[in-house]
Amino acid sequence: MAWRGLHISRPCRLTQRYRQICVDIDETGETLGFPVEDVAWIILDTPQVLVSGSLLSILAESGVVIVVPDAKHHPAGLLLPFHQHHAQAAIAHLQVSMSLPLKKRLWQRLVRAKLENQAAVLSGIGSDGASVLLAMSSRVRSGDMDNREAQGARFYWQRLFTDFRRHEGDRRNGLLNYGYAIVRAALARACAASGLLPAFGVHHCSRTNPFNLVDDLLEPFRPLVDRLARARATALEGNDLNIEDRRFMASILSESVALVDDRMSVLAATEAVAASLVRTISSGDPTRLNIPTLLAD
């Protein structure tokens, strides 16, 4: 099972030899090798990197997701495997024919889990707002008809960062967006590997978003990103998102969460969540969706 990721931030050339990812570093002439089967994701955090066509082919075949940044080093695109699951068509038909009541029940579970994980974050920083979010979670109805998710978000953000505004100039915003993008990429990989179509969500339904389902499943993971971003911003002050910040946030896939009765990495949890969604869709039972729970700091 793939368990590691590569964060490429120096000028280099990526090729493959005998199913090894070979990283030829321009500055030192050093060559590093990594077995393809060990790697789940690669972040190309520099425009000064060349990737061979044969490596791209073997990465797609092996289900490795590649994250490509924009000029500001923010994740801008993904390379995902195509049609890797043996029952792709059957799962896709079940997914697109999901009943509206099932979608609403699934969204209810996702919102409840997000609020509970947000409560865990506030509890971990000593805020007295955790009980309010837990109370909101218990009142989420099917489909979140009362929009508890948005109500909880307003309450939560006022306590997580007292002076925070979601604008590009705030380093904390950069930390959050980078972390969300990394987990989003892992979930997109997991959905593709499970035979799911990322564009067809249970709640998100934008015509311009190819990752509606991924954004649904991302919700309970967001508080983990928030906690990590707050810890980074509190420990080290700064105005701009730097390479060490990006590496720190990319490490989120190695963080641990609880899922059912197990403790596992976020990367493993994304795979388990996607696989459980397939079982949920096949059975029509929303309680079969496994959702991660934050562990105490």
C-alpha positions as CSV (number, residue, x, y, z in Angstrom):
1,M,0.0,0.0,0.0
2,A,1.2,3.5,-0.9
3,W,2.2,5.4,2.3
4,R,4.5,8.3,1.4
5,G,4.5,11.5,-0.5
6,L,7.1,13.5,-2.3
7,H,7.3,17.3,-2.0
8,I,9.5,18.5,-4.9
9,S,10.8,22.1,-4.3
10,R,14.2,22.1,-6.0
11,P,15.1,22.1,-9.7
12,C,15.3,18.5,-10.9
13,R,14.3,15.9,-13.4
14,L,11.9,13.1,-12.6
15,T,12.1,9.9,-14.5
16,Q,11.4,6.2,-13.9
17,R,13.7,3.2,-14.0
18,Y,12.6,-0.3,-13.2
19,R,9.5,1.1,-11.4
20,Q,11.6,3.5,-9.3
21,I,10.9,7.2,-9.3
22,C,14.3,8.7,-10.0
23,V,14.8,12.3,-8.8
24,D,17.9,13.8,-10.4
25,I,18.7,17.1,-8.5
26,D,20.2,19.7,-10.7
27,E,22.1,21.6,-8.0
28,T,24.0,18.7,-6.5
29,G,23.9,16.0,-9.3
30,E,22.5,13.7,-6.7
31,T,19.9,11.0,-7.7
32,L,17.3,9.8,-5.2
33,G,15.1,6.7,-5.9
34,F,11.7,5.8,-4.5
35,P,9.6,2.7,-5.3
36,V,6.5,3.7,-7.2
37,E,4.3,1.4,-5.1
38,D,5.3,3.3,-1.9
39,V,4.2,6.7,-3.3
40,A,0.7,8.0,-3.0
41,W,1.2,11.7,-4.0
42,I,3.8,14.1,-5.5
43,I,3.7,17.8,-5.1
44,L,5.6,19.7,-7.8
45,D,6.3,22.9,-5.7
46,T,8.6,24.5,-8.3
47,P,8.2,25.3,-12.0
48,Q,11.8,24.1,-12.6
49,V,11.0,20.4,-12.8
50,L,10.9,18.1,-15.8
51,V,8.8,14.9,-15.7
52,S,9.3,12.2,-18.3
53,G,6.3,10.8,-20.2
54,S,7.1,7.3,-19.1
55,L,7.0,8.3,-15.5
56,L,3.7,10.1,-15.9
57,S,2.3,6.9,-17.5
58,I,3.5,4.6,-14.7
59,L,2.3,7.1,-12.0
60,A,-1.2,7.2,-13.6
61,E,-1.2,3.4,-13.8
62,S,-0.2,3.1,-10.2
63,G,-2.8,5.6,-8.9
64,V,-0.3,8.3,-7.8
65,V,-1.8,11.8,-7.7
66,I,0.4,14.7,-8.9
67,V,-0.4,18.2,-7.6
68,V,0.8,21.1,-9.8
69,P,1.1,24.6,-8.4
70,D,0.5,28.0,-9.9
71,A,3.0,30.9,-10.0
72,K,2.4,31.6,-6.3
73,H,3.0,28.0,-5.3
74,H,-0.7,27.4,-4.5
75,P,-2.0,24.0,-5.8
76,A,-3.7,24.7,-9.1
77,G,-4.3,21.3,-10.7
78,L,-4.2,17.5,-10.3
79,L,-3.2,14.5,-12.4
80,L,-5.5,11.6,-11.5
81,P,-5.6,8.0,-12.6
82,F,-8.3,7.2,-15.1
83,H,-10.6,4.1,-14.9
84,Q,-8.5,2.1,-12.5
85,H,-11.3,0.3,-10.7
86,H,-12.5,-3.1,-12.0
87,A,-16.2,-2.2,-11.4
88,Q,-16.0,1.5,-12.6
89,A,-19.1,1.5,-14.7
90,A,-21.3,-0.4,-12.2
91,I,-20.3,1.9,-9.3
92,A,-20.7,5.0,-11.5
93,H,-24.3,3.9,-12.4
94,L,-25.2,3.4,-8.7
95,Q,-23.6,6.7,-7.8
96,V,-25.5,8.8,-10.4
97,S,-28.8,7.1,-9.5
98,M,-28.5,7.8,-5.8
99,S,-31.9,8.8,-4.3
100,L,-32.4,12.3,-3.0
101,P,-33.2,11.0,0.6
102,L,-30.0,9.1,0.7
103,K,-28.0,12.1,-0.4
104,K,-29.7,14.2,2.3
105,R,-28.9,11.6,5.0
106,L,-25.3,11.5,3.9
107,W,-25.0,15.3,3.9
108,Q,-26.5,15.3,7.4
109,R,-23.8,12.9,8.6
110,L,-21.0,14.9,7.0
111,V,-22.2,18.1,8.6
112,R,-22.6,16.6,12.0
113,A,-19.1,15.2,11.8
114,K,-17.7,18.5,10.7
115,L,-19.3,20.3,13.6
116,E,-18.1,17.7,16.1
117,N,-14.6,17.9,14.7
118,Q,-14.8,21.7,14.9
119,A,-15.9,21.3,18.5
120,A,-12.8,19.1,19.1
121,V,-10.5,21.9,17.7
122,L,-12.1,24.5,20.0
123,S,-11.8,22.2,23.0
124,G,-8.2,21.6,22.2
125,I,-7.3,25.4,22.3
126,G,-9.3,25.9,25.5
127,S,-12.3,27.7,24.0
128,D,-15.6,27.4,25.7
129,G,-17.5,27.2,22.4
130,A,-17.2,23.4,21.9
131,S,-20.4,22.7,23.7
132,V,-22.3,25.0,21.4
133,L,-21.1,23.3,18.3
134,L,-21.9,19.9,19.7
135,A,-25.4,21.1,20.4
136,M,-25.7,22.3,16.8
137,S,-24.5,19.0,15.6
138,S,-27.3,17.1,17.4
139,R,-29.9,19.4,15.8
140,V,-28.7,18.9,12.1
141,R,-31.6,17.5,10.2
142,S,-31.6,15.4,7.0
143,G,-30.1,17.6,4.2
144,D,-29.2,20.2,6.8
145,M,-32.4,22.1,6.0
146,D,-31.6,24.7,8.7
147,N,-28.1,25.3,7.4
148,R,-26.4,24.5,10.7
149,E,-23.2,24.0,8.8
150,A,-23.0,27.8,8.0
151,Q,-24.2,28.8,11.4
152,G,-21.5,26.6,13.0
153,A,-18.8,28.1,10.6
154,R,-19.6,31.6,11.7
155,F,-19.4,30.7,15.4
156,Y,-16.3,28.6,15.0
157,W,-14.2,31.0,13.0
158,Q,-14.8,33.8,15.4
159,R,-13.2,31.7,18.2
160,L,-10.5,29.9,16.2
161,F,-9.0,33.2,15.0
162,T,-10.4,36.3,16.6
163,D,-9.0,38.7,14.0
164,F,-9.1,36.5,11.0
165,R,-10.4,37.5,7.5
166,R,-10.4,35.1,4.6
167,H,-8.3,37.2,2.2
168,E,-5.2,36.4,0.2
169,G,-2.9,38.7,2.1
170,D,-3.3,36.8,5.4
171,R,-0.7,34.1,5.8
172,R,-3.1,32.0,7.8
173,N,-5.4,31.9,4.8
174,G,-2.5,30.6,2.7
175,L,-1.8,27.9,5.3
176,L,-5.5,26.8,5.3
177,N,-5.9,26.8,1.5
178,Y,-2.7,24.8,1.0
179,G,-3.8,22.2,3.6
180,Y,-7.3,22.0,2.1
181,A,-5.8,21.5,-1.4
182,I,-3.6,18.7,-0.2
183,V,-6.4,16.7,1.5
184,R,-8.6,17.4,-1.5
185,A,-6.1,15.9,-3.8
186,A,-5.8,12.8,-1.6
187,L,-9.6,12.4,-1.5
188,A,-9.8,12.8,-5.3
189,R,-7.2,10.0,-5.6
190,A,-9.2,7.8,-3.2
191,C,-12.5,8.4,-5.1
192,A,-10.9,7.6,-8.4
193,A,-9.3,4.4,-7.0
194,S,-12.7,3.3,-5.6
195,G,-14.5,3.8,-8.9
196,L,-16.4,6.9,-7.9
197,L,-17.0,9.9,-10.2
198,P,-15.7,13.0,-8.3
199,A,-17.9,15.4,-10.2
200,F,-21.2,14.0,-8.8
201,G,-21.7,15.0,-5.2
202,V,-24.3,14.4,-2.6
203,H,-24.6,18.1,-1.7
204,H,-22.2,20.1,-3.8
205,C,-23.6,20.3,-7.3
206,S,-21.8,23.1,-9.2
207,R,-21.7,22.6,-12.9
208,T,-18.2,24.1,-13.0
209,N,-16.7,22.0,-10.3
210,P,-15.3,18.6,-11.3
211,F,-14.8,17.6,-7.7
212,N,-18.2,18.1,-6.1
213,L,-18.1,14.7,-4.3
214,V,-14.6,15.4,-3.1
215,D,-15.7,18.7,-1.6
216,D,-18.6,16.9,0.2
217,L,-16.2,14.3,1.8
218,L,-13.6,17.0,2.6
219,E,-15.9,18.7,5.1
220,P,-15.1,16.5,8.2
221,F,-11.4,16.8,7.3
222,R,-11.3,20.6,7.3
223,P,-11.1,21.0,11.1
224,L,-7.9,19.0,11.1
225,V,-6.4,21.4,8.5
226,D,-7.6,24.3,10.6
227,R,-5.9,22.9,13.8
228,L,-2.6,22.4,12.0
229,A,-2.7,25.9,10.3
230,R,-3.5,27.6,13.7
231,A,-0.6,25.7,15.3
232,R,1.8,26.8,12.6
233,A,0.7,30.4,12.6
234,T,0.9,30.6,16.4
235,A,4.3,28.9,16.6
236,L,6.0,30.9,13.8
237,E,4.9,34.4,12.8
238,G,5.3,35.7,9.3
239,N,3.6,37.6,6.5
240,D,4.0,35.3,3.6
241,L,3.6,31.6,3.0
242,N,7.1,30.1,2.6
243,I,8.4,26.8,1.5
244,E,8.7,25.5,5.1
245,D,5.0,26.4,5.7
246,R,4.0,24.5,2.6
247,R,6.0,21.5,3.6
248,F,4.5,21.6,7.1
249,M,1.0,21.7,5.7
250,A,1.7,18.9,3.2
251,S,2.6,16.7,6.1
252,I,-1.1,16.7,7.1
253,L,-1.5,13.4,5.2
254,S,0.7,11.8,7.8
255,E,-1.4,13.1,10.7
256,S,-3.5,10.6,12.6
257,V,-7.3,10.5,12.9
258,A,-9.7,8.0,14.3
259,L,-12.0,6.0,12.0
260,V,-14.5,3.6,13.5
261,D,-12.3,1.7,16.0
262,D,-9.0,2.3,14.3
263,R,-6.3,5.0,14.4
264,M,-4.8,5.7,11.0
265,S,-3.1,8.4,8.9
266,V,-5.2,11.0,7.0
267,L,-4.0,9.4,3.7
268,A,-5.3,6.0,4.8
269,A,-8.5,7.6,6.1
270,T,-9.3,9.1,2.7
271,E,-9.1,5.7,1.1
272,A,-11.3,4.2,3.9
273,V,-13.9,6.9,3.5
274,A,-14.1,6.5,-0.2
275,A,-14.4,2.7,0.0
276,S,-17.1,3.0,2.7
277,L,-19.1,5.4,0.4
278,V,-19.2,2.7,-2.3
279,R,-20.6,0.3,0.3
280,T,-23.1,3.0,1.4
281,I,-24.3,3.6,-2.2
282,S,-24.6,-0.1,-2.9
283,S,-26.6,-0.8,0.2
284,G,-28.6,2.5,0.4
285,D,-27.6,2.6,4.1
286,P,-26.2,6.0,5.1
287,T,-24.9,4.7,8.4
288,R,-22.3,2.7,6.5
289,L,-20.3,5.8,5.6
290,N,-17.2,6.0,7.8
291,I,-16.2,9.5,8.8
292,P,-12.9,10.5,10.5
293,T,-12.9,11.9,14.1
294,L,-10.1,14.1,15.3
295,L,-7.8,12.8,18.0
296,A,-6.9,14.9,21.0
297,D,-3.7,17.0,20.6
